[in-house]
Each structure stands twice: as C-alpha cells, then as structure tokens.
Amino acid sequence: MPSNAISMNTNPWFLHVPGLLSGPLLAQVRQAMETSSFVDGRSTAGGAAALVKLNLQMADSPMKQQLDQLLLQAIMSVPDVHKAFFPTKVYGLIYAKYGPEMTYGWHLDSPIMMSHQPVRTDIAMTIFISDPETYEGGELEVQAPGAQSSWKLPAGDAIFYPATTVHRVAPVTRGERRVVVTWIQSAVREPRHRQVLYELKLAHEQMEAVPELKDAAEKVQHAFSHLLREWAEI
C-alpha cells in the first residue's frame, strides 16, 4: 500500500500519492511500454486539444487490457482516492510517451469522454513512469486559482488534479517522458463539496481516536452522511 500525502492548493486541490506503482507492477508497465506499438496521441484528443497535442500512445492489445486491470486495482486500493473523490467511473488508461520536442500545449480536457460508457471528467490523474532525472522538461503544469502548479514526480508516483483546470505538458528537451493517465467521474460533482466531505472524514477519523470525543465524532459522521446523501449523484 503506498503512503499517501494530500496537499491542498486553495480550490481546486491536488492529491499526491507516492509510490502508487512500485516493484514488479512498475517494472511490468515499463516493459510493456518498451515492447508495445505506439500510435499518434491525437487520436484521443478532440477539438482544440488535438491542435496542441504531440505525443505517442500505446496501441490497444490484450496485454494492455490485462495491464489496465492491474493498474485500476492499484488506483482503487488507495484509501484517499475514495475519501477525496468518491469514484464511480474510470476512463480507459492511456500509456503515453513524449520524446524531444514533444509536448501537450495548454488545454482543457473534454468534459465527457466515451469508452464503453460515457465518463464525466471530474478528476484527471497522471502516474509518472520515467525517473525524473532521465529527461528534461515534460513537467505537468496546472493553472490553479492565483497560482500555477508544476509536477515532475518520481517514477511510480501519481498526481490527481481537477480536470476542470487548464493544464499542459511542457516540451521535453532531452530523454523521454513516460506516463499513464486517466480520468475519474465522481459521485459528488462539485469540487468544493468533495473538499468539505474529505475534511469531515479526516476530522471524524482524528476524533474517533480520542475516547473523550466519541460523541462529537458521531455527530461529525452524521453530518458527513447527510451531506453525502444530499450531494451524491448515483
């Protein structure tokens, strides 16, 4: 189980999960990306995004489908993913690579993506596969309110961020950037509602650990349940 670290950046906010992929599973992804065929990444971009996208994506195959299931299990095994995002659907995984001069310019993700079922893109996720010292450039840059966040994480780390933000992959100037990306639909559509529920859940867990706060912890849990019932879309 990876050790999780949550960092708030006003609103919207980001979830950094160190070591979501590690050991044999990370090695398996690397091997698959080394030996598989790749296609033009613009095949999965729509509208204006296709005009600024320059990367390659792993072609579909039975091996990729098996690997998808292993990675989805790893993603869904992270407790904070459920606490923070209330996932109901996950779009098919994309294994992408960027060589020198490749980039994905400033863009906004499509609000709805189609695979075997429509997925509303509430949360975007990137898992870094390449070691950061093996390439230059290639930072994931996200325009957050009042600030711009930049992410270039160790291999196996994942960053979850609001798909409602404008973001880009900076041009790669040396080496090769390899990542796995996907999008999550949440049962709670509004980011500010998800933030309130996450903070209530954390408060409940902390209060439960103190016997003198048992009654207060129960009230916090009741408030969480009432708000989740009001805000959730099933």
GILIN-V325332 format. One record per residue. N is the residue number from 1. SS is DSSP state (2 for helix, 1 for strand, 0 for the rest). NEAR is the number of other C-alpha atoms within 12 Angstrom. Layout:
{{N | SS | NEAR} {N | SS | NEAR}}
This chain:
{{1 | 0 | 18} {2 | 0 | 23} {3 | 0 | 20} {4 | 1 | 25} {5 | 1 | 22} {6 | 1 | 25} {7 | 1 | 20} {8 | 0 | 21} {9 | 0 | 21} {10 | 0 | 16} {11 | 0 | 23} {12 | 0 | 31} {13 | 0 | 34} {14 | 1 | 37} {15 | 1 | 36} {16 | 1 | 33} {17 | 1 | 36} {18 | 0 | 27} {19 | 0 | 27} {20 | 0 | 41} {21 | 0 | 36} {22 | 0 | 26} {23 | 2 | 16} {24 | 2 | 14} {25 | 2 | 25} {26 | 2 | 30} {27 | 2 | 18} {28 | 2 | 24} {29 | 2 | 38} {30 | 2 | 31} {31 | 2 | 19} {32 | 2 | 30} {33 | 2 | 32} {34 | 2 | 20} {35 | 2 | 15} {36 | 0 | 23} {37 | 0 | 19} {38 | 1 | 24} {39 | 1 | 20} {40 | 1 | 21} {41 | 2 | 27} {42 | 2 | 22} {43 | 2 | 20} {44 | 2 | 31} {45 | 0 | 28} {46 | 0 | 20} {47 | 2 | 16} {48 | 2 | 16} {49 | 2 | 24} {50 | 2 | 23} {51 | 2 | 19} {52 | 0 | 24} {53 | 1 | 34} {54 | 1 | 32} {55 | 0 | 37} {56 | 1 | 32} {57 | 1 | 33} {58 | 1 | 35} {59 | 0 | 25} {60 | 0 | 21} {61 | 0 | 16} {62 | 2 | 12} {63 | 2 | 20} {64 | 2 | 29} {65 | 2 | 20} {66 | 2 | 19} {67 | 2 | 30} {68 | 2 | 29} {69 | 2 | 20} {70 | 2 | 22} {71 | 2 | 33} {72 | 2 | 31} {73 | 2 | 19} {74 | 2 | 26} {75 | 2 | 39} {76 | 2 | 26} {77 | 0 | 21} {78 | 0 | 30} {79 | 2 | 26} {80 | 2 | 33} {81 | 2 | 38} {82 | 2 | 24} {83 | 2 | 30} {84 | 2 | 42} {85 | 2 | 43} {86 | 0 | 33} {87 | 1 | 34} {88 | 1 | 26} {89 | 1 | 30} {90 | 1 | 38} {91 | 0 | 33} {92 | 0 | 32} {93 | 0 | 33} {94 | 1 | 38} {95 | 1 | 42} {96 | 1 | 43} {97 | 1 | 42} {98 | 1 | 39} {99 | 0 | 29} {100 | 0 | 22} {101 | 0 | 24} {102 | 0 | 32} {103 | 1 | 37} {104 | 1 | 37} {105 | 1 | 29} {106 | 1 | 24} {107 | 1 | 29} {108 | 0 | 28} {109 | 0 | 36} {110 | 0 | 27} {111 | 0 | 25} {112 | 1 | 24} {113 | 1 | 26} {114 | 1 | 19} {115 | 0 | 17} {116 | 0 | 10} {117 | 0 | 14} {118 | 1 | 19} {119 | 1 | 27} {120 | 1 | 30} {121 | 0 | 36} {122 | 0 | 38} {123 | 1 | 43} {124 | 1 | 43} {125 | 1 | 39} {126 | 1 | 45} {127 | 1 | 45} {128 | 1 | 41} {129 | 0 | 41} {130 | 0 | 38} {131 | 0 | 23} {132 | 2 | 25} {133 | 2 | 17} {134 | 2 | 22} {135 | 0 | 30} {136 | 1 | 25} {137 | 1 | 29} {138 | 0 | 40} {139 | 0 | 35} {140 | 1 | 37} {141 | 1 | 28} {142 | 1 | 35} {143 | 1 | 28} {144 | 1 | 23} {145 | 0 | 16} {146 | 0 | 11} {147 | 1 | 16} {148 | 1 | 20} {149 | 1 | 27} {150 | 1 | 21} {151 | 1 | 30} {152 | 0 | 34} {153 | 0 | 30} {154 | 0 | 30} {155 | 0 | 33} {156 | 0 | 37} {157 | 0 | 35} {158 | 1 | 41} {159 | 1 | 43} {160 | 1 | 42} {161 | 1 | 44} {162 | 1 | 42} {163 | 0 | 38} {164 | 0 | 30} {165 | 0 | 31} {166 | 0 | 27} {167 | 1 | 30} {168 | 1 | 32} {169 | 1 | 38} {170 | 0 | 33} {171 | 0 | 30} {172 | 1 | 30} {173 | 1 | 20} {174 | 1 | 19} {175 | 0 | 22} {176 | 0 | 32} {177 | 1 | 45} {178 | 1 | 44} {179 | 1 | 42} {180 | 1 | 43} {181 | 1 | 35} {182 | 1 | 37} {183 | 1 | 40} {184 | 1 | 41} {185 | 1 | 37} {186 | 1 | 34} {187 | 0 | 31} {188 | 1 | 34} {189 | 0 | 30} {190 | 0 | 28} {191 | 2 | 29} {192 | 2 | 20} {193 | 2 | 26} {194 | 2 | 35} {195 | 2 | 33} {196 | 2 | 26} {197 | 2 | 35} {198 | 2 | 33} {199 | 2 | 23} {200 | 2 | 29} {201 | 2 | 30} {202 | 2 | 23} {203 | 2 | 24} {204 | 2 | 27} {205 | 2 | 22} {206 | 2 | 20} {207 | 2 | 21} {208 | 2 | 20} {209 | 0 | 16} {210 | 0 | 15} {211 | 2 | 13} {212 | 2 | 12} {213 | 2 | 17} {214 | 2 | 18} {215 | 2 | 16} {216 | 2 | 21} {217 | 2 | 24} {218 | 2 | 24} {219 | 2 | 19} {220 | 2 | 27} {221 | 2 | 26} {222 | 2 | 18} {223 | 2 | 21} {224 | 2 | 29} {225 | 2 | 20} {226 | 2 | 15} {227 | 2 | 22} {228 | 2 | 29} {229 | 2 | 16} {230 | 2 | 17} {231 | 2 | 22} {232 | 1 | 23} {233 | 0 | 16} {234 | 0 | 15}}
